[in-house]
């Protein structure tokens, strides 16, 4: 269950298109503490699974018409509690 508490404002670093899939790289600090690949992070209220994790950014992908996460600051992050 997500708490709904916004822990951090992150930034979309990159959006990549691979066929019908879109992959987002998002910079974050607090939201990544103790997060592992396969876990969920809510981004602007949408539950997403972390598919790749680096020191200060994570990636997720999806294959449908979800429109959010514009490049730049101001994306809300909360972890699964």
DAVENTA-V549698 format. One record per run of one state. SS is the DSSP state (hx for helix, st for strand, lp for the rest). FROM is the first residue (numbers start at 0). LEN is the number of residues. Records with the same first field share a line. If there is no record, write none. Layout:
# DAVENTA-V549698
SS = FROM-LEN / FROM-LEN
This chain:
# DAVENTA-V549698
lp = 0-1 / 2-5 / 18-2 / 27-2 / 32-7 / 43-2 / 49-2 / 53-3 / 62-8 / 80-1
st = 1-1 / 7-11 / 20-7 / 39-4 / 45-4 / 51-2 / 56-6 / 70-10
hx = 29-3
